[in-house]
Amino acid sequence: MSRPSDWPLQPHSLRFVVPAALVEDLRHNPLTRGLYPLGLGHYVHAAGHHMRRESHDDYLLIYCTQGAGELQVAQDRYRIRAGDLVLLPKGVRHRYQSADDDPWSIYWAHFDGHMSPLFLDQIGIDSGRYVLSLGHHPKLVQDFATLLQLRQTGFHSLALLHVSNQLKQILSYLALLRYQLRQQAQPGLNVEEVHALMEERVQSQLDLDTLADTVGLSKFHFVKKYREMTGTTPIKHFIHLKIERACYLMDITDQPIQQISHSLGYDDAYYFSRLFKKVMGIAPSAYRKLNKG
């Protein structure tokens, strides 16, 4: 593991390193070897905090919640502000420090495992891009606080298992959050407005003309931009909403499948059943018989 800084801990700050013997257990446990923590911490108003690593042999996540700091990777310098996320891959030489005039407060985690680069790819971290501006997210803060509860468990093996998977949850949430922020930043297409219309009309029908008119685009540009932003087509998403609604109705009511089909805008129950099977992999009648717990 890359050595953490020796910054003198201030009140309300935390730092701990997973013992080497337990890291070996995590590295070989099938439930944790994909991604596991090496060290965790929370530095509050960290005046004078600085670190320089010529050799970096794990992955490092830093989330700045207050104040400011600076990161340097090779010749590139980044001003780190509250709401910024730093993700440094293995092997990247770096230096960072808290700002003298506005010391940062940060959560941090060193981690490793063969799944680590896969998570970084999902988040959108690649060579030359190590800082993401996410803003303040209470869920992230709470998730980091949950990670830090490990210090109260005596490094019990089950607690380490939970923390390893909590760390995966944080990284997967960062990927989703980044995707959502990119959606919101896209000019010319308000996806939330489109989805709101779909939700409103889930019991009837919508065509591409209506959806494209809603956002003031031609059908061609609407479908192209929507696919770029969501990875699917608007009609496919609308159909999935309908099928989700059908599953919900079958779960909570005894309505006949034909009635559910009509309530979702499908006059032809056989056509509805074919769509349902195409999305869910089984017919509506078979879905209803499932023991879904």
SEVOGU-29360 format. One record per residue (C-alpha): x, y negated, z negated; residue in three letters. Coordinates in Angstrom, 2 decimals. Layout:
xx|yy|zz|rest
X|Y|Z|ALA .
...
END
This chain:
xx|yy|zz|rest
0.00|0.00|0.00|MET .
1.11|-3.57|0.67|SER .
2.02|-5.14|-2.65|ARG .
-0.60|-7.58|-4.01|PRO .
0.56|-11.01|-5.08|SER .
1.87|-11.53|-8.60|ASP .
-0.25|-14.65|-9.04|TRP .
-0.91|-15.12|-12.79|PRO .
-4.54|-14.21|-13.36|LEU .
-6.75|-17.05|-14.54|GLN .
-9.96|-16.74|-16.60|PRO .
-12.73|-14.86|-14.73|HIS .
-10.24|-13.55|-12.15|SER .
-9.67|-9.83|-11.58|LEU .
-7.06|-7.66|-9.90|ARG .
-6.48|-3.94|-9.97|PHE .
-4.72|-1.34|-7.88|VAL .
-5.91|2.24|-7.42|VAL .
-3.25|4.56|-8.93|PRO .
-1.09|6.37|-6.36|ALA .
-2.24|9.84|-7.46|ALA .
-5.88|8.85|-6.94|LEU .
-5.07|7.34|-3.55|VAL .
-3.75|10.76|-2.54|GLU .
-7.03|12.31|-3.67|ASP .
-8.97|9.76|-1.62|LEU .
-6.75|10.35|1.39|ARG .
-7.52|14.08|1.40|HIS .
-11.14|14.09|0.26|ASN .
-13.41|14.68|3.32|PRO .
-15.92|12.19|1.89|LEU .
-13.42|9.33|1.54|THR .
-10.43|9.94|3.80|ARG .
-11.96|7.94|6.65|GLY .
-11.79|4.70|4.66|LEU .
-10.83|4.13|1.02|TYR .
-9.75|1.25|-1.25|PRO .
-6.17|0.69|-2.37|LEU .
-6.63|-2.48|-4.38|GLY .
-9.40|-4.96|-5.14|LEU .
-9.62|-8.41|-6.66|GLY .
-11.40|-11.68|-7.20|HIS .
-9.32|-14.84|-7.67|TYR .
-11.18|-17.87|-9.00|VAL .
-9.84|-21.39|-8.31|HIS .
-6.51|-19.79|-7.45|ALA .
-4.15|-22.77|-7.66|ALA .
-0.65|-21.77|-6.62|GLY .
-1.71|-18.45|-5.09|HIS .
0.50|-17.48|-2.15|HIS .
1.73|-14.34|-0.42|MET .
4.18|-13.50|2.34|ARG .
4.47|-10.02|3.89|ARG .
7.09|-9.10|6.46|GLU .
5.74|-5.53|6.38|SER .
2.03|-4.83|6.09|HIS .
1.15|-1.15|5.86|ASP .
-2.61|-1.24|5.20|ASP .
-5.70|-3.31|6.04|TYR .
-6.64|-6.48|4.17|LEU .
-10.03|-8.17|3.83|LEU .
-10.34|-11.65|2.28|ILE .
-13.61|-13.55|1.86|TYR .
-13.27|-17.18|0.81|CYS .
-16.23|-18.40|-1.25|THR .
-14.91|-21.80|-2.41|GLN .
-12.06|-24.16|-1.72|GLY .
-9.55|-23.79|1.09|ALA .
-6.27|-22.20|2.07|GLY .
-4.01|-21.45|5.00|GLU .
-3.12|-18.30|6.91|LEU .
-0.16|-17.92|9.23|GLN .
0.23|-15.00|11.65|VAL .
3.31|-15.28|13.89|ALA .
3.23|-18.88|15.14|GLN .
-0.49|-19.36|14.65|ASP .
-1.84|-21.23|11.63|ARG .
-5.45|-21.06|10.45|TYR .
-7.14|-23.36|7.98|ARG .
-9.31|-21.16|5.76|ILE .
-12.46|-22.73|4.31|ARG .
-15.36|-21.53|2.19|ALA .
-17.40|-19.04|4.20|GLY .
-14.42|-17.79|6.23|ASP .
-13.45|-14.14|6.44|LEU .
-9.91|-12.93|7.04|VAL .
-9.28|-9.38|8.31|LEU .
-5.67|-8.37|8.83|LEU .
-4.92|-5.05|10.55|PRO .
-2.06|-2.78|9.61|LYS .
1.33|-3.94|10.89|GLY .
0.51|-7.66|11.18|VAL .
3.13|-9.83|9.47|ARG .
1.51|-12.73|7.71|HIS .
1.64|-15.45|5.10|ARG .
-1.21|-17.12|3.25|TYR .
-1.66|-19.57|0.44|GLN .
-4.29|-21.48|-1.46|SER .
-4.60|-25.21|-0.75|ALA .
-2.95|-27.46|-3.33|ASP .
-5.69|-30.07|-3.17|ASP .
-8.64|-27.64|-3.12|ASP .
-7.61|-24.17|-4.35|PRO .
-9.61|-21.33|-2.96|TRP .
-11.71|-18.68|-4.67|SER .
-11.52|-15.36|-2.82|ILE .
-12.61|-11.77|-2.95|TYR .
-10.08|-9.37|-1.47|TRP .
-9.64|-5.68|-0.75|ALA .
-6.72|-3.65|0.56|HIS .
-7.89|-0.45|2.25|PHE .
-6.77|2.31|4.59|ASP .
-8.04|5.38|6.44|GLY .
-8.39|6.48|10.04|HIS .
-11.80|4.79|10.37|MET .
-10.41|1.36|9.47|SER .
-9.54|0.26|13.03|PRO .
-12.94|1.46|14.23|LEU .
-14.69|-0.82|11.76|PHE .
-12.47|-3.74|12.79|LEU .
-13.41|-3.11|16.42|ASP .
-17.11|-3.22|15.51|GLN .
-16.64|-6.49|13.66|ILE .
-14.75|-7.98|16.59|GLY .
-11.26|-8.25|15.13|ILE .
-8.50|-7.83|17.67|ASP .
-4.98|-9.04|18.33|SER .
-4.89|-12.80|17.94|GLY .
-8.24|-13.12|16.18|ARG .
-8.09|-12.65|12.43|TYR .
-10.44|-15.30|11.02|VAL .
-14.23|-15.35|11.32|LEU .
-16.45|-18.21|10.14|SER .
-19.48|-16.51|8.60|LEU .
-20.74|-19.03|6.07|GLY .
-21.92|-18.28|2.54|HIS .
-23.83|-15.02|2.18|HIS .
-25.04|-14.03|-1.31|PRO .
-25.32|-10.39|-0.20|LYS .
-21.60|-10.27|0.56|LEU .
-20.78|-11.78|-2.82|VAL .
-22.99|-9.22|-4.56|GLN .
-21.45|-6.36|-2.58|ASP .
-17.95|-7.44|-3.60|PHE .
-19.10|-7.71|-7.22|ALA .
-20.31|-4.10|-6.97|THR .
-16.89|-3.05|-5.68|LEU .
-15.22|-4.68|-8.67|LEU .
-17.31|-2.65|-11.11|GLN .
-14.81|0.14|-10.42|LEU .
-12.60|-1.35|-13.12|ARG .
-15.16|-0.32|-15.74|GLN .
-15.25|3.36|-14.80|THR .
-11.79|4.58|-15.73|GLY .
-11.23|5.41|-12.04|PHE .
-13.62|8.36|-12.22|HIS .
-13.59|10.38|-9.00|SER .
-17.31|9.81|-8.40|LEU .
-16.88|6.07|-8.93|ALA .
-14.08|6.06|-6.35|LEU .
-16.33|7.94|-3.94|LEU .
-19.04|5.31|-4.44|HIS .
-16.63|2.39|-4.02|VAL .
-15.18|3.90|-0.83|SER .
-18.64|4.07|0.68|ASN .
-19.54|0.63|-0.66|GLN .
-16.52|-0.70|1.22|LEU .
-17.79|0.97|4.41|LYS .
-21.16|-0.65|3.77|GLN .
-19.52|-4.08|3.49|ILE .
-17.64|-3.60|6.77|LEU .
-20.71|-2.33|8.61|SER .
-22.72|-5.27|7.26|TYR .
-20.01|-7.65|8.52|LEU .
-20.40|-6.14|11.99|ALA .
-24.17|-6.65|11.87|LEU .
-23.81|-10.16|10.46|LEU .
-21.35|-11.13|13.19|ARG .
-23.74|-9.82|15.83|TYR .
-26.64|-11.80|14.34|GLN .
-24.58|-14.99|14.20|LEU .
-23.55|-14.59|17.85|ARG .
-27.20|-14.19|18.78|GLN .
-28.13|-17.41|17.01|GLN .
-25.28|-19.29|18.69|ALA .
-26.22|-18.28|22.24|GLN .
-27.58|-21.26|24.23|PRO .
-30.66|-20.94|26.38|GLY .
-32.31|-17.95|24.76|LEU .
-33.88|-17.80|21.32|ASN .
-34.05|-14.06|20.67|VAL .
-35.92|-14.56|17.41|GLU .
-38.65|-16.42|19.30|GLU .
-38.91|-13.56|21.80|VAL .
-39.07|-10.95|19.05|HIS .
-41.68|-12.94|17.15|ALA .
-43.89|-12.93|20.25|LEU .
-43.38|-9.19|20.62|MET .
-44.39|-8.61|17.00|GLU .
-47.46|-10.80|17.49|GLU .
-48.49|-8.90|20.64|ARG .
-47.53|-5.37|19.53|VAL .
-51.20|-4.34|19.69|GLN .
-51.57|-5.49|23.29|SER .
-49.36|-5.71|26.37|GLN .
-46.58|-8.09|27.41|LEU .
-44.92|-8.42|30.78|ASP .
-41.58|-9.91|31.77|LEU .
-43.23|-12.99|33.28|ASP .
-44.79|-13.93|29.94|THR .
-41.59|-13.29|27.99|LEU .
-39.43|-15.21|30.46|ALA .
-41.87|-18.15|30.49|ASP .
-41.71|-18.28|26.69|THR .
-38.01|-19.20|26.82|VAL .
-38.11|-21.10|30.12|GLY .
-35.97|-18.72|32.17|LEU .
-36.46|-16.79|35.38|SER .
-37.12|-13.06|34.94|LYS .
-33.67|-12.21|36.30|PHE .
-31.75|-14.55|33.97|HIS .
-33.96|-13.68|31.02|PHE .
-33.33|-9.93|31.34|VAL .
-29.61|-10.48|32.01|LYS .
-29.10|-12.74|28.99|LYS .
-31.29|-10.62|26.73|TYR .
-29.30|-7.50|27.61|ARG .
-26.01|-9.33|27.01|GLU .
-27.18|-10.40|23.55|MET .
-28.92|-7.23|22.37|THR .
-27.53|-4.35|24.42|GLY .
-31.00|-3.33|25.65|THR .
-33.84|-4.64|27.83|THR .
-36.77|-6.67|26.49|PRO .
-39.40|-4.15|27.64|ILE .
-37.49|-1.25|26.08|LYS .
-37.33|-3.14|22.80|HIS .
-41.04|-3.92|22.98|PHE .
-41.85|-0.25|23.58|ILE .
-39.71|0.73|20.60|HIS .
-41.63|-1.72|18.42|LEU .
-44.87|-0.08|19.52|LYS .
-43.56|3.40|18.78|ILE .
-42.34|2.29|15.36|GLU .
-45.82|0.93|14.69|ARG .
-47.36|4.22|15.87|ALA .
-45.12|6.17|13.47|CYS .
-46.19|3.88|10.65|TYR .
-49.87|4.38|11.43|LEU .
-49.44|8.14|11.59|MET .
-47.62|8.09|8.27|ASP .
-50.23|6.14|6.34|ILE .
-53.54|6.94|8.08|THR .
-55.45|9.87|9.51|ASP .
-56.41|7.98|12.65|GLN .
-56.58|10.18|15.76|PRO .
-53.67|9.76|18.14|ILE .
-56.04|8.46|20.82|GLN .
-57.21|5.72|18.45|GLN .
-53.63|4.77|17.60|ILE .
-52.83|4.68|21.30|SER .
-55.72|2.28|21.95|HIS .
-54.75|0.10|18.97|SER .
-51.33|-0.42|20.55|LEU .
-52.67|-1.42|23.96|GLY .
-52.45|1.97|25.69|TYR .
-55.79|3.04|27.17|ASP .
-54.25|6.26|28.46|ASP .
-53.41|8.43|25.43|ALA .
-51.45|10.88|27.61|TYR .
-49.21|8.10|28.87|TYR .
-48.74|6.92|25.28|PHE .
-47.79|10.47|24.22|SER .
-45.18|10.69|27.00|ARG .
-43.67|7.37|25.91|LEU .
-43.68|8.48|22.28|PHE .
-41.87|11.72|23.11|LYS .
-39.34|9.87|25.27|LYS .
-38.42|7.59|22.34|VAL .
-38.77|9.98|19.39|MET .
-37.87|13.28|21.04|GLY .
-41.10|14.96|19.90|ILE .
-44.81|14.54|20.70|ALA .
-47.04|12.46|18.37|PRO .
-48.85|15.61|17.20|SER .
-45.52|17.21|16.23|ALA .
-44.39|14.04|14.49|TYR .
-47.54|14.01|12.38|ARG .
-46.80|17.58|11.20|LYS .
-43.29|16.72|10.03|LEU .
-42.59|16.86|6.31|ASN .
-41.11|13.40|6.02|LYS .
-40.75|13.38|2.24|GLY .
END
